[in-house]
Amino acid sequence: MERNADHEDFWDIAVAFIATGKVEEGTMMGHHCLRATSGGGFVATVERSSGDLVVKLPKIRVAELIDSGAGRSFAPAGKVFREWVALPSTDLDEWSSLIDESIAFVAKP
């Protein structure tokens, strides 16, 4: 399966995270994502249709991002994933920070 060329900004950031050894490329719901190397949990991906960054974070943090208007619920096929948030911003510094938060949340010691 090939990466979506429209999501190169995500993969430009992902390369740096992969180089740390904390994450690796994997698949989630049929498309490319980042997975924690420790424990294998899903960390982040890009939503196919919108190009939004989608990250796994604690429910409280997801609620904060949604309440502030920075993010929206991630609900593929209509089912809300409470520990996932979609972020329409393409601020790459923000994306990096959120991916870092997700790694800290998902990775097992």
Secondary structure, 3 states (H helix, E strand, C coil): CCCCHHHHHHHHHHHHHHHCCCEEEEEECCEEEEEECCCCCEEEEECCCCCCEEEECCHHHHHHHHHCCCCEEECHHHCCEEEEEEECCCCHHHHHHHHHHHHHHHCCC
